[in-house]
């Protein structure tokens, strides 16, 4: 460097060294100096990319490569660098231009870059089809890409599988399925080297052309070659029985099966014609069913005749042919439903195919008995006919139940048995559910009896088929255990409600004892390996949680809400003890860790919840699919700032890293010629950029910065609000473009997907317990299906709409607060503000204003705000229960004709009232500032503004004080008992949400109207707002007095919470632990059934340690409440 100080190579190497030694800013400054010199050496530019990438400033490198390429337009390396920059920026048109230049540069004989051009045009067409701005419509771009590809084929340059796949993709995107089929069946189709894969491509194209018979024949060939090809089996049945699948539309259309000759009319009578068509469809359907059944029998026969396949089937390696019998029974049921109940039920049959294909269940649990289903038979006539159809439906599901039972008897010893059957057990209804449950119980009793007798014939068939090694005593015991687990899992998936809490608890204890017995099979297993009996733990937890539902419902009329919650909490802690016991053996069993995370969070114990979540070592893409809906709501609900900051930082880093590195994978796919992967990688990049988790993470990080700025004063708060508004800019995905990547299938039946992506979901879970009858079985939960968050059914759609609304609220709050609290003291700016006020935020609720939008999102028309707030008085302090917004279905209410407001939404309404008061205050402030001379009309307007402002302040103060008073009462209840999770979560939410927004408003009002000292009516340090306030001195003085009272009441309310928390913290100790132990285990304590069942897994000292950890973690949460309340008071 001393000899060659101007050497660009040495300087960029120095920049890399500085950055890697931790001097990032210095390294970036060196690179910036080099970049301004417009380097043209590719090596120098690549070294600079290392620095800029780490600084996340690759757009600067795009400009550097573009400048270098402009200086040397025939340099291939520099052009490739520009192409990479366009890939990083998702500039598909730019990619096409550079790829064309590269092709011209290397010569017409080299088609390497031609395919890059084709892919770039395809990406442009795809983007245009999705609504992106484009010079040409999507159809023209697809046509252009097809012409270019066809030219390559004519010149003999289409040779690879990837090139053919791209050609087929272009044809199918334009609906040219016949041409694509000819391509796949012609000479060019030889690019697909594997005959089986080529056959599947041909079959799929036949399906697209609705040539179902030809497609079925090809799928059948694939099945006979590979009997365990489950995808081919499903598609074969889709083609043979389109009525049972969503694939081919209206079951009453005979043309759907490809035979046009049967579509002739039979006369002028529409009913006769419709009946004849129905008979034709039924005849063809019966023939198709027979053919499908024959095919499945052929598959079973092939497995039985081949010794290798037969051995694999006995081990469960091959399960397709056996499961096909159950699948066919479900298809028969769907066809019968279409025949007996009309097209609407045929549509339901289509959904059956969708549920089965996605491996889960979308059925809404609105009834649990056969009679409750009668209301869904909308096309039957009269009560007797409805009853007859219902009885027939039960008989139809009986056949499905028998098929499920037969499969269990064959493969119940496989770990996947219940998962395989989950899509079918959910379709079993009425008395067939009880019948199957009883049969499974008989199987369980038989296994238990055999185990007690030491039977040598247990699983004799399996032992004979699987060899001598699996005939050992330990293997027989393992097989019996697996059978028992499968039976219990299927019973759970049936969703039958226990008759009482005692029955549910007894079932849970049975499962716990079986788990304890299974530990003998864990010898030699690593703690990170899954134990044979681990699957019993989620079932036991579900049973305890079912008991909490039954206890709550049965005591609803006889006890208070606190007594309800205490019963719920008892069963939650029992479930926690079972989970903790299992984790002594299996340290990373996900189902147990997720359950603990949720249960600890619901109890307000953030520390053990975070420890359980951390044990799973969640990383990379799992932050998008798991963290956002499992741990972030817990950390937010408990205001565990350390954990929350880390979670949000890790999640944000995932998206930052992928955005930085995604171009590398796309370029690699270009270089390797895997063009379909280019499209996949682009789709994945776009999906992450539009992630709901990313939007929530950014929003919550902004809100946290606002809270942290409060102790530093009004100026820092304004800066934080401005930064938050900037963060919610157009760089984030719009609400309409959001992608919901959350893996909801990891949530158990007792933990429905949270309706809010923040802490309010946990409070609302407690609230829902007073109205919940019982959880459905996991298999009947709509969120158990893969990709459930983006399904098109009603439940998933409702969840997405609710989450979008909550995200909009969270994004909008900082903007509205900034809009309502910012002040401009310069006289020129005041004049400008006065001119703009008429079209900005005002008491008249202008259309499009932030507060107007926020009101609408919270279900309250802005025009109704004053009449709404007028109902809030000391005698009736509760805010009106206006939820959900108009146009949406009301939540199920325990009493007909009555709505109920969730606690989180009630506190959101307090925040809305605060914003409404800030709106009135801002209007009065502008009224003062815009008038240079006071007139009679000005006085009238000022007095009207003051009246509105004072009324809204009084409503806010009354509602907030009443909420604090109610919270204090809850905190004082049973001080020697463990604190209720519902109470502590409500306290956190009140202090971290409404109290924060109210404190921000009070700070702004002090700044606008001048601070008021402790002595009433005496002005302290003013804000210097100018002459306008002097002209309205009497009105301003009235406002100052009201604000003084508001500030005093606010601080008094918060101080009462702090005082109550202090009293509560003093009693944390042995008394609470003893009472908690008694509440969970009863008076028997160590001799209780649960303690005895857990002995050997969890010692008595460890049981008390678990309970003590909850009490300790709750105390930490209380201290956080105390600290935040104290900070808010100090800031004022």
Protein Blocks (a to p, Z undefined) as FASTA:
>chain_A
ZZmmmlmklmmmmmmmmmmnopamlmmmmmmmmmmnopabfklmmmmmmmmmmnopakmm
mmmmmmmmmmmmmbmklmmmmmmmmmmnopaklmmmmmmmmmmmnopklmklmmmmmmmm
mmmmmmmmnopacfbdfklmmmmmmmmmmmmmmnopafbfklmmmmmmmmmmnopamlmm
mmmmmmmlmmpmblklmmmmmmmmmmmnopaklmmmmmmmmmmmmmmlmklmmmmmmmmm
mmlpcklopaklmklnopaklmpcfbjblklmmmmmmmmmmmmmmmmmmmmmmmmmmmmm
mmmmpmklmmmmmnomamklmmmmmmmmmmmmmmmmmmmnojmlmmmmmmmmmmmmnopa
fbdcfbfbfklmmmmmmmbgcjklmmmmmmmmmmmmmmmmmmmmmmmmmmmmpmklmmmm
mmmmmmpgcjllmmmmmmmmmmmmmmmmmmmnopakgoklmmmmnojklmpfklmmmmmm
mmmmmmmmmmmmnopacfbfklmmmmmmmmmmmmmmmmmmmgoiafkbccfklmmmmmmm
mmmmmmmmmmmmmmmmmpcfklmmmmmmmmmmmmmmmmmmmmmmmmmlfklmmmmmmmmm
mnopaklmmmmmmmnopghjlmmmmmmmmmmmmmmmnopaklmmmmmmmmmmmmmmmmmm
mmmmmmmmmmnopaklmmmmmmmmmmmmmgfklmmmmmmmmmmmmmmmmmnojklmmmmm
mmmmmmmmmkbccfklpccfbdfklpcfklccdfbfcfklmmmmmmmmmmcfbdcdfklp
mklpghklmccbfklmmmmmmmmmmmmmmmmmmmmmmmmmgccfbfklmmmmmmmmmmmc
cfkopghiaklmmmmmnopafklmmmmmmmpcfklmbccdddddehiacdddfbghiacd
dfklmmmmmmmmmmmmmmmmmmmmmmmmmpmbdcfklmmmmmmmmmmmmmmmmmmmmmmm
mmmmmmmmmmmgoklbccdfklmmmmmmmmmmmmmmmmmmmmmmmmmnopadfbghiacd
dehnojklmmmmmmmmmmmmmmmmmmmmmmmmmmmmmmmmmmmmmmgcjklmmmmmmmmn
omnlmmmmklmmmgojacfklmmmmmmmmmmmmmmmmmmmmmmmmmmmmmZZ
